Amino acid sequence: MPYDTLKDLPDNVTNVLPKHAQEIYRAAFNSAWDEYKDPDERRGHASREETAHRVAWAAVKKEYEKEGDEWRKKKS
């Protein structure tokens, strides 16, 4: 179930990530949703949704890091 807007994202994403990070999450999730529709493309017995969430968080973590309770853009 791809996300059409940022408002559609799960609360555990919208309540903690800044807007730009949410945009990264949404784009990565939607891309992974399409890419991993075939179960043979996924690791183990992970569902399509679980795989897409993992990919999305990994994409966010490339540009953001958690400092205390806040996610902040990584310094170059």
C-alpha angles and dihedrals in degrees: 000000000000119000116247097192139010088254088065094060119108118270092245087064102039094043095055111025127076116241096262091051089049089054090052091048093050094048093047093046093050092047093048091046088061096038097050101042089117110077090216089066093059129082118251116328097323116147122239090252094048091050092049091051091050091051091047094052091047090053091051091049091057090067104020136049132193115246109185105311095338134083112223134182111263116252115243 
